[in-house]
Each structure stands twice: as C-alpha cells, then as structure tokens.
Amino acid sequence: MVAQLTIQDRGEVVMVTFTQARILDEGTIRAIGAEFEKLTTEAAADRKLLLNFRSVDYMSSAMLGQIMKLHKQCKADNVKLMLCGVCPQVMEIFTITRLNKVLAIESDEAAALAAFSGDGGKKKGWFGR
C-alpha cells in the first residue's frame, strides 16, 4: 500500500503531511487511523502535533471521524494538535460540521509553527489575560 502520510520533526513539532489529494477509500482511511494512533506517542516528548492538509482537496466524512479520534487522544495525552493548509472545500466541511470551532486551524505551515511557538495559538485579552 502507498504511504498515506509523511512524518517529519520540525523542531518542537511533529508535522504530518497527507500525500494524497483525495482521501475517500475506506482502506486508506483505516491506514491513516492506524498511523494516527502512533502519532501521539511520537509527539509526546514535545507535546505538539501539526497536520498539514496542503495536498488534500477532498476527503470523506469518515476521515473527519479519524481526525476527531486523534483530537480526543491528543487531549488525553496533553498534546497540542493543530491543522494547517486546509483548502476552501475541506474548510467548508469543517465549518458546516462546526469542527473549525473545536480544532485549531491555521492558514499555512509557517502560521501554524508560529502559533505553536507563541502561546499555543490562543488569543489573550488586555494585560495578557
């Protein structure tokens, strides 16, 4: 089976990039899910995990389930999860399902890495509160 993901260390961040433009096949989604199960262990030392969607232009709803399963595992393991490079079509799916309110999503890799190095992407009010 063709590799579905590339995994790189980017300083303090484990970055995962999808290699396929369309994530539709059930077998592919299961394989990605299996890789996701290993990711929180890889990211555990630095506690930061970035999913880069720059190559993805479409994915099935079953893939949303895998992302949410990873999100839940990251919360349990105290790993910061962020997404980036989400195309307008996929972002529309995140918006319709309101996952854009649950998941931290940045426009591109540079913005995501900057958000990780700052305050975890959380905006603060006056006087840093």
Backbone hydrogen bonds, N-H to C=O, Kabsch-Sander energy under -0.5 kcal/mol:
donor,donor_aa,acceptor,acceptor_aa,energy
6,T,17,T,-2.4
8,Q,15,M,-2.6
10,R,8,Q,-0.6
10,R,13,V,-3.5
12,E,10,R,-0.6
13,V,10,R,-1.3
14,V,48,K,-2.2
15,M,8,Q,-3.0
15,M,13,V,-0.7
16,V,50,L,-3.4
17,T,6,T,-2.6
17,T,15,M,-0.5
18,F,52,N,-1.7
19,T,4,Q,-2.4
23,I,58,Y,-2.4
24,L,22,R,-0.8
29,I,25,D,-2.4
30,R,26,E,-2.4
31,A,27,G,-2.2
32,I,28,T,-2.4
33,G,29,I,-2.5
34,A,30,R,-2.2
35,E,31,A,-1.9
36,F,32,I,-2.8
37,E,33,G,-1.7
38,K,34,A,-0.7
38,K,35,E,-0.9
39,L,35,E,-1.0
39,L,36,F,-0.5
40,T,36,F,-0.8
42,E,38,K,-1.6
43,A,39,L,-2.6
44,A,40,T,-0.6
44,A,41,T,-0.5
47,R,43,A,-3.2
48,K,43,A,-0.6
49,L,80,K,-3.1
50,L,14,V,-2.7
51,L,82,M,-2.9
52,N,16,V,-3.8
52,N,50,L,-0.6
53,F,51,L,-0.7
53,F,84,C,-3.2
56,V,53,F,-1.9
57,D,21,A,-3.0
58,Y,21,A,-1.8
60,S,23,I,-2.6
63,M,60,S,-1.0
64,L,60,S,-0.8
65,G,61,S,-1.2
66,Q,62,A,-1.3
67,I,63,M,-2.2
68,M,64,L,-2.5
69,K,65,G,-2.1
70,L,66,Q,-2.2
71,H,67,I,-2.6
72,K,68,M,-2.4
73,Q,69,K,-2.1
74,C,70,L,-2.8
75,K,71,H,-2.2
76,A,72,K,-2.1
77,D,73,Q,-2.2
78,N,74,C,-0.5
78,N,75,K,-0.9
79,V,74,C,-2.9
80,K,47,R,-2.9
82,M,49,L,-2.2
83,L,104,A,-2.8
84,C,51,L,-2.2
85,G,106,E,-0.7
85,G,107,S,-0.5
86,V,106,E,-0.5
87,C,56,V,-0.6
91,M,87,C,-2.9
92,E,88,P,-2.0
93,I,89,Q,-1.1
94,F,90,V,-2.1
95,T,91,M,-2.5
96,I,92,E,-2.9
97,T,93,I,-2.2
98,R,95,T,-0.9
99,L,94,F,-1.7
100,N,94,F,-1.5
101,K,98,R,-1.3
102,V,99,L,-0.7
103,L,99,L,-3.2
104,A,81,L,-0.5
105,I,103,L,-0.6
106,E,83,L,-2.9
112,A,108,D,-2.2
113,L,109,E,-2.7
114,A,110,A,-2.2
115,A,111,A,-2.3
116,F,112,A,-2.3
117,S,113,L,-2.0
118,G,114,A,-1.3
120,G,115,A,-1.2
121,G,115,A,-0.9
122,K,119,D,-0.9
128,G,125,G,-1.3
129,R,126,W,-1.6
